Amino acid sequence: MSEIRVDSLGNETNTGGPQLSGITKFSGQQYFIPPRGTTAERPSDCPPGSIRFNTDSSHLEYWNGLVWLEFEASSEELGDQNQTNSAGGTGVRAVWGGGYSPGNVNIMDYVSVPTLGNAQDFGDLGVASYSFSACSSATRGLFSGYAPTGSNIYVFTFASTGDATDSGADLSVGRSYPNALSNSTRGVIFGGYSPGAVNTIDYVTIASLSNAQDFGDMTTSGGQVKGCASPVRGLMMGGPVSPAGTNTIEYITISTLGNAQDFGDLSSNKSQGGCISNAIRGVYMGGITAPAPAVGTNVMEFVTIASTGNTREFGDLSRLDSRDGGAACSATRGVFGGGDPNASPYPKTNAIDFITIATTGNSSDFGDLTDARNHVNACSNGHGGL
């Protein structure tokens, strides 16, 4: 005989439809269907512990009272856990594009961020070059701007593998060494050289690409400024490399337009590092110190994105060859791949390190990229802006 006991019956808006609470046991031989919707449809007025299925990322997620977080899982479908490759599954993927090896390359490779192991081939970029900017939604990644002064925006889909294609959309100014950040709908591309230093901030709607529009201006000019984001706010850290780098951190509100504002400072003048974030914390990783003689640094430092202020110490990368590597992340883990030590003869590296964003501490070995290179950027379908 079946039995159900209900402490209360209602729904979240009290307009009909059941919400069962106080259940101590729920069993069935097949499945149950939780509420579902896109990233843009996420509610923010639900109680902590609420569960839904995200139709953009194809993941279950839960509300912790502040942000929506994905459930973590351990599964053979997520990839090889034995340090051989990280190709399985279509969970949170980090994709690196382009670079210098030496010589320009059009390589795209990827890992499944929740696993460990070596990167696998994803496809090819539309042009062999370096210094692309990279940003993404939960389904689509963009590489744009490249050396020497490119304006093209290339697009790819995370859930598949294959070549990135020219979207037909362009940046407002063709330039090299730009960087980018994004929330779930909007990509923001900033800085670079055209060939002189620019402080331009562009934006595009990722799902329906057209030519980039003016967002506002940075407080600094030039390239190698690194970016990360929460769903609300974007941060731009460090750079430009010439003439002496900077310790500047500036921020924008992604859904609006306007000039960047001062956030705080890095621990020293830096350039060419990597930047990752969950919805709460942004982490600047490695790079080089400036002014000359510039040397590689393995220092990692972090800020709380919703506030303003200077960085605090996070830990150290396991290596000094972190100039011009590419960084990407899930909601819990950051990965940093490629780079060089900025010391003659500039040997390139294929190393990938990882960190747990919510904690502090030194990085650990993740695996290797398919090719040793620098001047490479990366993006993911699970970063803190989503």
MIKOL-409614 format. One record per residue (C-alpha): x, y, z; chain; residue in one letter; residue number from 1. Coordinates in steps of 0.25 Angstrom, whole numbers, plus 5000, padded with zeros to 4 digits. Layout:
{px X, py Y, pz Z, chaine A, residu A, num NUM}
...
END
This chain:
{px 5000, py 5000, pz 5000, chaine A, residu M, num 1}
{px 5005, py 5014, pz 4996, chaine A, residu S, num 2}
{px 5006, py 5025, pz 5007, chaine A, residu E, num 3}
{px 5009, py 5040, pz 5006, chaine A, residu I, num 4}
{px 5009, py 5049, pz 5017, chaine A, residu R, num 5}
{px 5010, py 5064, pz 5014, chaine A, residu V, num 6}
{px 5013, py 5075, pz 5024, chaine A, residu D, num 7}
{px 5009, py 5086, pz 5014, chaine A, residu S, num 8}
{px 5004, py 5087, pz 5000, chaine A, residu L, num 9}
{px 5006, py 5099, pz 4991, chaine A, residu G, num 10}
{px 5016, py 5105, pz 4981, chaine A, residu N, num 11}
{px 5026, py 5116, pz 4981, chaine A, residu E, num 12}
{px 5016, py 5127, pz 4976, chaine A, residu T, num 13}
{px 5004, py 5121, pz 4983, chaine A, residu N, num 14}
{px 4997, py 5121, pz 4970, chaine A, residu T, num 15}
{px 4994, py 5106, pz 4969, chaine A, residu G, num 16}
{px 5003, py 5093, pz 4967, chaine A, residu G, num 17}
{px 5009, py 5085, pz 4978, chaine A, residu P, num 18}
{px 5021, py 5088, pz 4986, chaine A, residu Q, num 19}
{px 5023, py 5076, pz 4996, chaine A, residu L, num 20}
{px 5031, py 5079, pz 5008, chaine A, residu S, num 21}
{px 5035, py 5071, pz 5020, chaine A, residu G, num 22}
{px 5037, py 5058, pz 5012, chaine A, residu I, num 23}
{px 5046, py 5049, pz 5020, chaine A, residu T, num 24}
{px 5047, py 5038, pz 5009, chaine A, residu K, num 25}
{px 5044, py 5039, pz 4994, chaine A, residu F, num 26}
{px 5046, py 5026, pz 4985, chaine A, residu S, num 27}
{px 5043, py 5022, pz 4971, chaine A, residu G, num 28}
{px 5047, py 5012, pz 4961, chaine A, residu Q, num 29}
{px 5050, py 5022, pz 4949, chaine A, residu Q, num 30}
{px 5052, py 5037, pz 4951, chaine A, residu Y, num 31}
{px 5046, py 5050, pz 4956, chaine A, residu F, num 32}
{px 5047, py 5063, pz 4948, chaine A, residu I, num 33}
{px 5052, py 5075, pz 4955, chaine A, residu P, num 34}
{px 5048, py 5089, pz 4950, chaine A, residu P, num 35}
{px 5056, py 5093, pz 4938, chaine A, residu R, num 36}
{px 5060, py 5106, pz 4930, chaine A, residu G, num 37}
{px 5071, py 5114, pz 4924, chaine A, residu T, num 38}
{px 5082, py 5121, pz 4931, chaine A, residu T, num 39}
{px 5075, py 5134, pz 4929, chaine A, residu A, num 40}
{px 5062, py 5129, pz 4935, chaine A, residu E, num 41}
{px 5069, py 5125, pz 4949, chaine A, residu R, num 42}
{px 5061, py 5131, pz 4960, chaine A, residu P, num 43}
{px 5068, py 5138, pz 4972, chaine A, residu S, num 44}
{px 5057, py 5138, pz 4982, chaine A, residu D, num 45}
{px 5057, py 5124, pz 4985, chaine A, residu C, num 46}
{px 5061, py 5117, pz 4998, chaine A, residu P, num 47}
{px 5075, py 5111, pz 5000, chaine A, residu P, num 48}
{px 5075, py 5097, pz 4995, chaine A, residu G, num 49}
{px 5066, py 5099, pz 4984, chaine A, residu S, num 50}
{px 5069, py 5090, pz 4972, chaine A, residu I, num 51}
{px 5067, py 5092, pz 4957, chaine A, residu R, num 52}
{px 5072, py 5086, pz 4943, chaine A, residu F, num 53}
{px 5079, py 5097, pz 4935, chaine A, residu N, num 54}
{px 5075, py 5094, pz 4920, chaine A, residu T, num 55}
{px 5087, py 5103, pz 4915, chaine A, residu D, num 56}
{px 5098, py 5095, pz 4922, chaine A, residu S, num 57}
{px 5090, py 5082, pz 4924, chaine A, residu S, num 58}
{px 5094, py 5081, pz 4939, chaine A, residu H, num 59}
{px 5086, py 5080, pz 4952, chaine A, residu L, num 60}
{px 5089, py 5092, pz 4960, chaine A, residu E, num 61}
{px 5085, py 5097, pz 4974, chaine A, residu Y, num 62}
{px 5083, py 5111, pz 4981, chaine A, residu W, num 63}
{px 5092, py 5113, pz 4993, chaine A, residu N, num 64}
{px 5086, py 5126, pz 4997, chaine A, residu G, num 65}
{px 5095, py 5135, pz 4989, chaine A, residu L, num 66}
{px 5098, py 5128, pz 4976, chaine A, residu V, num 67}
{px 5094, py 5116, pz 4967, chaine A, residu W, num 68}
{px 5105, py 5105, pz 4967, chaine A, residu L, num 69}
{px 5106, py 5092, pz 4959, chaine A, residu E, num 70}
{px 5105, py 5079, pz 4966, chaine A, residu F, num 71}
{px 5119, py 5072, pz 4965, chaine A, residu E, num 72}
{px 5120, py 5058, pz 4960, chaine A, residu A, num 73}
{px 5130, py 5047, pz 4959, chaine A, residu S, num 74}
{px 5127, py 5039, pz 4946, chaine A, residu S, num 75}
{px 5134, py 5031, pz 4935, chaine A, residu E, num 76}
{px 5127, py 5040, pz 4926, chaine A, residu E, num 77}
{px 5134, py 5052, pz 4931, chaine A, residu L, num 78}
{px 5148, py 5047, pz 4926, chaine A, residu G, num 79}
{px 5160, py 5039, pz 4930, chaine A, residu D, num 80}
{px 5163, py 5041, pz 4945, chaine A, residu Q, num 81}
{px 5177, py 5034, pz 4943, chaine A, residu N, num 82}
{px 5185, py 5045, pz 4937, chaine A, residu Q, num 83}
{px 5185, py 5040, pz 4923, chaine A, residu T, num 84}
{px 5175, py 5049, pz 4916, chaine A, residu N, num 85}
{px 5163, py 5058, pz 4920, chaine A, residu S, num 86}
{px 5154, py 5056, pz 4908, chaine A, residu A, num 87}
{px 5142, py 5049, pz 4913, chaine A, residu G, num 88}
{px 5128, py 5056, pz 4915, chaine A, residu G, num 89}
{px 5123, py 5069, pz 4912, chaine A, residu T, num 90}
{px 5122, py 5075, pz 4926, chaine A, residu G, num 91}
{px 5130, py 5088, pz 4928, chaine A, residu V, num 92}
{px 5141, py 5089, pz 4917, chaine A, residu R, num 93}
{px 5152, py 5098, pz 4916, chaine A, residu A, num 94}
{px 5157, py 5101, pz 4902, chaine A, residu V, num 95}
{px 5170, py 5108, pz 4898, chaine A, residu W, num 96}
{px 5172, py 5115, pz 4885, chaine A, residu G, num 97}
{px 5183, py 5120, pz 4876, chaine A, residu G, num 98}
{px 5197, py 5123, pz 4882, chaine A, residu G, num 99}
{px 5212, py 5124, pz 4878, chaine A, residu Y, num 100}
{px 5220, py 5111, pz 4878, chaine A, residu S, num 101}
{px 5229, py 5117, pz 4872, chaine A, residu P, num 102}
{px 5222, py 5122, pz 4860, chaine A, residu G, num 103}
{px 5207, py 5125, pz 4860, chaine A, residu N, num 104}
{px 5197, py 5113, pz 4862, chaine A, residu V, num 105}
{px 5182, py 5111, pz 4860, chaine A, residu N, num 106}
{px 5182, py 5100, pz 4870, chaine A, residu I, num 107}
{px 5169, py 5098, pz 4879, chaine A, residu M, num 108}
{px 5170, py 5088, pz 4890, chaine A, residu D, num 109}
{px 5162, py 5085, pz 4902, chaine A, residu Y, num 110}
{px 5160, py 5078, pz 4916, chaine A, residu V, num 111}
{px 5148, py 5074, pz 4924, chaine A, residu S, num 112}
{px 5151, py 5083, pz 4936, chaine A, residu V, num 113}
{px 5145, py 5073, pz 4947, chaine A, residu P, num 114}
{px 5156, py 5063, pz 4943, chaine A, residu T, num 115}
{px 5171, py 5062, pz 4942, chaine A, residu L, num 116}
{px 5179, py 5058, pz 4930, chaine A, residu G, num 117}
{px 5184, py 5063, pz 4917, chaine A, residu N, num 118}
{px 5177, py 5072, pz 4907, chaine A, residu A, num 119}
{px 5171, py 5067, pz 4894, chaine A, residu Q, num 120}
{px 5170, py 5073, pz 4881, chaine A, residu D, num 121}
{px 5157, py 5081, pz 4879, chaine A, residu F, num 122}
{px 5158, py 5086, pz 4865, chaine A, residu G, num 123}
{px 5165, py 5098, pz 4858, chaine A, residu D, num 124}
{px 5163, py 5113, pz 4859, chaine A, residu L, num 125}
{px 5160, py 5121, pz 4846, chaine A, residu G, num 126}
{px 5174, py 5127, pz 4846, chaine A, residu V, num 127}
{px 5188, py 5123, pz 4851, chaine A, residu A, num 128}
{px 5191, py 5134, pz 4860, chaine A, residu S, num 129}
{px 5193, py 5138, pz 4875, chaine A, residu Y, num 130}
{px 5188, py 5147, pz 4886, chaine A, residu S, num 131}
{px 5173, py 5145, pz 4883, chaine A, residu F, num 132}
{px 5163, py 5149, pz 4894, chaine A, residu S, num 133}
{px 5154, py 5138, pz 4899, chaine A, residu A, num 134}
{px 5140, py 5139, pz 4906, chaine A, residu C, num 135}
{px 5128, py 5130, pz 4906, chaine A, residu S, num 136}
{px 5114, py 5127, pz 4910, chaine A, residu S, num 137}
{px 5109, py 5113, pz 4915, chaine A, residu A, num 138}
{px 5108, py 5108, pz 4901, chaine A, residu T, num 139}
{px 5117, py 5116, pz 4892, chaine A, residu R, num 140}
{px 5131, py 5121, pz 4892, chaine A, residu G, num 141}
{px 5137, py 5133, pz 4885, chaine A, residu L, num 142}
{px 5152, py 5136, pz 4881, chaine A, residu F, num 143}
{px 5154, py 5150, pz 4875, chaine A, residu S, num 144}
{px 5165, py 5160, pz 4872, chaine A, residu G, num 145}
{px 5178, py 5155, pz 4869, chaine A, residu Y, num 146}
{px 5193, py 5158, pz 4865, chaine A, residu A, num 147}
{px 5196, py 5167, pz 4857, chaine A, residu P, num 148}
{px 5182, py 5175, pz 4857, chaine A, residu T, num 149}
{px 5171, py 5166, pz 4855, chaine A, residu G, num 150}
{px 5156, py 5169, pz 4857, chaine A, residu S, num 151}
{px 5149, py 5156, pz 4854, chaine A, residu N, num 152}
{px 5141, py 5148, pz 4864, chaine A, residu I, num 153}
{px 5142, py 5133, pz 4863, chaine A, residu Y, num 154}
{px 5131, py 5124, pz 4869, chaine A, residu V, num 155}
{px 5130, py 5110, pz 4874, chaine A, residu F, num 156}
{px 5121, py 5101, pz 4882, chaine A, residu T, num 157}
{px 5126, py 5095, pz 4895, chaine A, residu F, num 158}
{px 5117, py 5082, pz 4894, chaine A, residu A, num 159}
{px 5123, py 5077, pz 4881, chaine A, residu S, num 160}
{px 5137, py 5077, pz 4875, chaine A, residu T, num 161}
{px 5141, py 5084, pz 4862, chaine A, residu G, num 162}
{px 5147, py 5096, pz 4856, chaine A, residu D, num 163}
{px 5144, py 5110, pz 4861, chaine A, residu A, num 164}
{px 5137, py 5118, pz 4849, chaine A, residu T, num 165}
{px 5137, py 5133, pz 4846, chaine A, residu D, num 166}
{px 5124, py 5138, pz 4851, chaine A, residu S, num 167}
{px 5124, py 5150, pz 4841, chaine A, residu G, num 168}
{px 5124, py 5160, pz 4853, chaine A, residu A, num 169}
{px 5135, py 5169, pz 4856, chaine A, residu D, num 170}
{px 5141, py 5177, pz 4867, chaine A, residu L, num 171}
{px 5139, py 5192, pz 4866, chaine A, residu S, num 172}
{px 5155, py 5193, pz 4865, chaine A, residu V, num 173}
{px 5164, py 5183, pz 4859, chaine A, residu G, num 174}
{px 5175, py 5180, pz 4870, chaine A, residu R, num 175}
{px 5184, py 5170, pz 4876, chaine A, residu S, num 176}
{px 5186, py 5166, pz 4891, chaine A, residu Y, num 177}
{px 5171, py 5170, pz 4895, chaine A, residu P, num 178}
{px 5165, py 5162, pz 4906, chaine A, residu N, num 179}
{px 5151, py 5158, pz 4909, chaine A, residu A, num 180}
{px 5140, py 5154, pz 4920, chaine A, residu L, num 181}
{px 5126, py 5151, pz 4920, chaine A, residu S, num 182}
{px 5113, py 5147, pz 4927, chaine A, residu N, num 183}
{px 5103, py 5138, pz 4922, chaine A, residu S, num 184}
{px 5098, py 5146, pz 4910, chaine A, residu T, num 185}
{px 5108, py 5157, pz 4908, chaine A, residu R, num 186}
{px 5123, py 5157, pz 4904, chaine A, residu G, num 187}
{px 5132, py 5169, pz 4907, chaine A, residu V, num 188}
{px 5145, py 5171, pz 4899, chaine A, residu I, num 189}
{px 5155, py 5181, pz 4904, chaine A, residu F, num 190}
{px 5168, py 5188, pz 4902, chaine A, residu G, num 191}
{px 5179, py 5184, pz 4892, chaine A, residu G, num 192}
{px 5188, py 5190, pz 4881, chaine A, residu Y, num 193}
{px 5183, py 5196, pz 4868, chaine A, residu S, num 194}
{px 5195, py 5197, pz 4866, chaine A, residu P, num 195}
{px 5196, py 5208, pz 4877, chaine A, residu G, num 196}
{px 5190, py 5205, pz 4891, chaine A, residu A, num 197}
{px 5175, py 5206, pz 4892, chaine A, residu V, num 198}
{px 5165, py 5207, pz 4904, chaine A, residu N, num 199}
{px 5153, py 5202, pz 4896, chaine A, residu T, num 200}
{px 5143, py 5193, pz 4902, chaine A, residu I, num 201}
{px 5134, py 5186, pz 4892, chaine A, residu D, num 202}
{px 5122, py 5177, pz 4895, chaine A, residu Y, num 203}
{px 5114, py 5167, pz 4887, chaine A, residu V, num 204}
{px 5102, py 5158, pz 4890, chaine A, residu T, num 205}
{px 5108, py 5144, pz 4890, chaine A, residu I, num 206}
{px 5095, py 5136, pz 4885, chaine A, residu A, num 207}
{px 5092, py 5146, pz 4873, chaine A, residu S, num 208}
{px 5106, py 5151, pz 4868, chaine A, residu L, num 209}
{px 5107, py 5164, pz 4861, chaine A, residu S, num 210}
{px 5117, py 5175, pz 4860, chaine A, residu N, num 211}
{px 5123, py 5179, pz 4874, chaine A, residu A, num 212}
{px 5117, py 5192, pz 4880, chaine A, residu Q, num 213}
{px 5124, py 5202, pz 4888, chaine A, residu D, num 214}
{px 5122, py 5199, pz 4903, chaine A, residu F, num 215}
{px 5131, py 5210, pz 4909, chaine A, residu G, num 216}
{px 5146, py 5212, pz 4912, chaine A, residu D, num 217}
{px 5156, py 5206, pz 4921, chaine A, residu M, num 218}
{px 5164, py 5215, pz 4931, chaine A, residu T, num 219}
{px 5177, py 5209, pz 4925, chaine A, residu T, num 220}
{px 5181, py 5207, pz 4910, chaine A, residu S, num 221}
{px 5188, py 5195, pz 4904, chaine A, residu G, num 222}
{px 5188, py 5180, pz 4904, chaine A, residu G, num 223}
{px 5190, py 5168, pz 4913, chaine A, residu Q, num 224}
{px 5180, py 5173, pz 4923, chaine A, residu V, num 225}
{px 5173, py 5160, pz 4928, chaine A, residu K, num 226}
{px 5158, py 5159, pz 4931, chaine A, residu G, num 227}
{px 5148, py 5151, pz 4940, chaine A, residu C, num 228}
{px 5134, py 5152, pz 4944, chaine A, residu A, num 229}
{px 5122, py 5149, pz 4953, chaine A, residu S, num 230}
{px 5108, py 5149, pz 4947, chaine A, residu P, num 231}
{px 5108, py 5164, pz 4950, chaine A, residu V, num 232}
{px 5121, py 5170, pz 4950, chaine A, residu R, num 233}
{px 5134, py 5169, pz 4941, chaine A, residu G, num 234}
{px 5148, py 5171, pz 4946, chaine A, residu L, num 235}
{px 5160, py 5176, pz 4938, chaine A, residu M, num 236}
{px 5174, py 5173, pz 4944, chaine A, residu M, num 237}
{px 5188, py 5177, pz 4942, chaine A, residu G, num 238}
{px 5195, py 5180, pz 4929, chaine A, residu G, num 239}
{px 5198, py 5187, pz 4919, chaine A, residu P, num 240}
{px 5212, py 5181, pz 4918, chaine A, residu V, num 241}
{px 5218, py 5194, pz 4912, chaine A, residu S, num 242}
{px 5224, py 5203, pz 4917, chaine A, residu P, num 243}
{px 5224, py 5198, pz 4931, chaine A, residu A, num 244}
{px 5212, py 5189, pz 4934, chaine A, residu G, num 245}
{px 5201, py 5193, pz 4944, chaine A, residu T, num 246}
{px 5195, py 5188, pz 4957, chaine A, residu N, num 247}
{px 5182, py 5194, pz 4954, chaine A, residu T, num 248}
{px 5169, py 5186, pz 4956, chaine A, residu I, num 249}
{px 5156, py 5193, pz 4949, chaine A, residu E, num 250}
{px 5142, py 5188, pz 4948, chaine A, residu Y, num 251}
{px 5129, py 5190, pz 4940, chaine A, residu I, num 252}
{px 5115, py 5185, pz 4942, chaine A, residu T, num 253}
{px 5113, py 5176, pz 4930, chaine A, residu I, num 254}
{px 5098, py 5178, pz 4927, chaine A, residu S, num 255}
{px 5100, py 5193, pz 4926, chaine A, residu T, num 256}
{px 5109, py 5203, pz 4918, chaine A, residu L, num 257}
{px 5119, py 5212, pz 4923, chaine A, residu G, num 258}
{px 5134, py 5214, pz 4926, chaine A, residu N, num 259}
{px 5142, py 5205, pz 4936, chaine A, residu A, num 260}
{px 5144, py 5209, pz 4950, chaine A, residu Q, num 261}
{px 5155, py 5207, pz 4960, chaine A, residu D, num 262}
{px 5154, py 5195, pz 4968, chaine A, residu F, num 263}
{px 5167, py 5194, pz 4975, chaine A, residu G, num 264}
{px 5181, py 5189, pz 4973, chaine A, residu D, num 265}
{px 5189, py 5176, pz 4970, chaine A, residu L, num 266}
{px 5201, py 5174, pz 4980, chaine A, residu S, num 267}
{px 5211, py 5179, pz 4969, chaine A, residu S, num 268}
{px 5211, py 5183, pz 4955, chaine A, residu N, num 269}
{px 5208, py 5171, pz 4946, chaine A, residu K, num 270}
{px 5205, py 5167, pz 4932, chaine A, residu S, num 271}
{px 5202, py 5155, pz 4924, chaine A, residu Q, num 272}
{px 5196, py 5146, pz 4935, chaine A, residu G, num 273}
{px 5183, py 5138, pz 4935, chaine A, residu G, num 274}
{px 5170, py 5142, pz 4942, chaine A, residu C, num 275}
{px 5159, py 5133, pz 4946, chaine A, residu I, num 276}
{px 5147, py 5134, pz 4955, chaine A, residu S, num 277}
{px 5135, py 5127, pz 4962, chaine A, residu N, num 278}
{px 5122, py 5136, pz 4965, chaine A, residu A, num 279}
{px 5129, py 5141, pz 4977, chaine A, residu I, num 280}
{px 5144, py 5142, pz 4976, chaine A, residu R, num 281}
{px 5154, py 5146, pz 4965, chaine A, residu G, num 282}
{px 5168, py 5140, pz 4964, chaine A, residu V, num 283}
{px 5180, py 5146, pz 4957, chaine A, residu Y, num 284}
{px 5190, py 5136, pz 4953, chaine A, residu M, num 285}
{px 5205, py 5137, pz 4950, chaine A, residu G, num 286}
{px 5210, py 5146, pz 4939, chaine A, residu G, num 287}
{px 5222, py 5155, pz 4939, chaine A, residu I, num 288}
{px 5226, py 5166, pz 4948, chaine A, residu T, num 289}
{px 5229, py 5180, pz 4943, chaine A, residu A, num 290}
{px 5236, py 5189, pz 4940, chaine A, residu P, num 291}
{px 5249, py 5184, pz 4934, chaine A, residu A, num 292}
{px 5256, py 5175, pz 4936, chaine A, residu P, num 293}
{px 5242, py 5167, pz 4935, chaine A, residu A, num 294}
{px 5243, py 5153, pz 4941, chaine A, residu V, num 295}
{px 5233, py 5142, pz 4942, chaine A, residu G, num 296}
{px 5225, py 5141, pz 4955, chaine A, residu T, num 297}
{px 5217, py 5129, pz 4961, chaine A, residu N, num 298}
{px 5209, py 5138, pz 4971, chaine A, residu V, num 299}
{px 5194, py 5136, pz 4971, chaine A, residu M, num 300}
{px 5185, py 5147, pz 4978, chaine A, residu E, num 301}
{px 5170, py 5149, pz 4979, chaine A, residu F, num 302}
{px 5159, py 5159, pz 4982, chaine A, residu V, num 303}
{px 5144, py 5158, pz 4985, chaine A, residu T, num 304}
{px 5137, py 5162, pz 4973, chaine A, residu I, num 305}
{px 5125, py 5169, pz 4979, chaine A, residu A, num 306}
{px 5133, py 5178, pz 4988, chaine A, residu S, num 307}
{px 5145, py 5187, pz 4984, chaine A, residu T, num 308}
{px 5159, py 5187, pz 4990, chaine A, residu G, num 309}
{px 5173, py 5181, pz 4988, chaine A, residu N, num 310}
{px 5177, py 5167, pz 4985, chaine A, residu T, num 311}
{px 5180, py 5157, pz 4996, chaine A, residu R, num 312}
{px 5190, py 5145, pz 4995, chaine A, residu E, num 313}
{px 5184, py 5132, pz 4989, chaine A, residu F, num 314}
{px 5197, py 5123, pz 4988, chaine A, residu G, num 315}
{px 5207, py 5120, pz 4977, chaine A, residu D, num 316}
{px 5206, py 5113, pz 4964, chaine A, residu L, num 317}
{px 5215, py 5101, pz 4963, chaine A, residu S, num 318}
{px 5224, py 5108, pz 4952, chaine A, residu R, num 319}
{px 5230, py 5121, pz 4948, chaine A, residu L, num 320}
{px 5227, py 5119, pz 4933, chaine A, residu D, num 321}
{px 5214, py 5126, pz 4934, chaine A, residu S, num 322}
{px 5215, py 5138, pz 4924, chaine A, residu R, num 323}
{px 5204, py 5138, pz 4914, chaine A, residu D, num 324}
{px 5197, py 5125, pz 4918, chaine A, residu G, num 325}
{px 5182, py 5123, pz 4917, chaine A, residu G, num 326}
{px 5173, py 5122, pz 4929, chaine A, residu A, num 327}
{px 5159, py 5116, pz 4930, chaine A, residu A, num 328}
{px 5150, py 5111, pz 4941, chaine A, residu C, num 329}
{px 5138, py 5104, pz 4946, chaine A, residu S, num 330}
{px 5130, py 5109, pz 4958, chaine A, residu A, num 331}
{px 5139, py 5102, pz 4967, chaine A, residu T, num 332}
{px 5153, py 5100, pz 4960, chaine A, residu R, num 333}
{px 5162, py 5108, pz 4951, chaine A, residu G, num 334}
{px 5172, py 5103, pz 4941, chaine A, residu V, num 335}
{px 5184, py 5110, pz 4935, chaine A, residu F, num 336}
{px 5191, py 5105, pz 4923, chaine A, residu G, num 337}
{px 5203, py 5109, pz 4914, chaine A, residu G, num 338}
{px 5213, py 5120, pz 4916, chaine A, residu G, num 339}
{px 5228, py 5123, pz 4917, chaine A, residu D, num 340}
{px 5237, py 5129, pz 4927, chaine A, residu P, num 341}
{px 5240, py 5142, pz 4920, chaine A, residu N, num 342}
{px 5255, py 5138, pz 4921, chaine A, residu A, num 343}
{px 5264, py 5135, pz 4909, chaine A, residu S, num 344}
{px 5263, py 5126, pz 4901, chaine A, residu P, num 345}
{px 5248, py 5127, pz 4905, chaine A, residu Y, num 346}
{px 5245, py 5112, pz 4905, chaine A, residu P, num 347}
{px 5230, py 5109, pz 4903, chaine A, residu K, num 348}
{px 5222, py 5100, pz 4913, chaine A, residu T, num 349}
{px 5210, py 5091, pz 4911, chaine A, residu N, num 350}
{px 5208, py 5090, pz 4926, chaine A, residu A, num 351}
{px 5194, py 5091, pz 4932, chaine A, residu I, num 352}
{px 5192, py 5095, pz 4947, chaine A, residu D, num 353}
{px 5179, py 5095, pz 4955, chaine A, residu F, num 354}
{px 5174, py 5101, pz 4968, chaine A, residu I, num 355}
{px 5161, py 5101, pz 4976, chaine A, residu T, num 356}
{px 5155, py 5115, pz 4975, chaine A, residu I, num 357}
{px 5148, py 5115, pz 4989, chaine A, residu A, num 358}
{px 5160, py 5111, pz 4997, chaine A, residu T, num 359}
{px 5175, py 5117, pz 4997, chaine A, residu T, num 360}
{px 5187, py 5109, pz 4994, chaine A, residu G, num 361}
{px 5197, py 5105, pz 4983, chaine A, residu N, num 362}
{px 5194, py 5100, pz 4970, chaine A, residu S, num 363}
{px 5195, py 5085, pz 4966, chaine A, residu S, num 364}
{px 5198, py 5078, pz 4953, chaine A, residu D, num 365}
{px 5186, py 5075, pz 4944, chaine A, residu F, num 366}
{px 5193, py 5070, pz 4931, chaine A, residu G, num 367}
{px 5198, py 5076, pz 4918, chaine A, residu D, num 368}
{px 5193, py 5083, pz 4906, chaine A, residu L, num 369}
{px 5195, py 5077, pz 4893, chaine A, residu T, num 370}
{px 5206, py 5087, pz 4889, chaine A, residu D, num 371}
{px 5215, py 5095, pz 4897, chaine A, residu A, num 372}
{px 5212, py 5110, pz 4894, chaine A, residu R, num 373}
{px 5210, py 5124, pz 4900, chaine A, residu N, num 374}
{px 5201, py 5136, pz 4895, chaine A, residu H, num 375}
{px 5189, py 5127, pz 4897, chaine A, residu V, num 376}
{px 5176, py 5130, pz 4904, chaine A, residu N, num 377}
{px 5165, py 5120, pz 4908, chaine A, residu A, num 378}
{px 5150, py 5120, pz 4912, chaine A, residu C, num 379}
{px 5140, py 5111, pz 4918, chaine A, residu S, num 380}
{px 5125, py 5108, pz 4919, chaine A, residu N, num 381}
{px 5125, py 5108, pz 4934, chaine A, residu G, num 382}
{px 5132, py 5121, pz 4939, chaine A, residu H, num 383}
{px 5127, py 5130, pz 4949, chaine A, residu G, num 384}
{px 5120, py 5140, pz 4940, chaine A, residu G, num 385}
{px 5109, py 5129, pz 4937, chaine A, residu L, num 386}
END
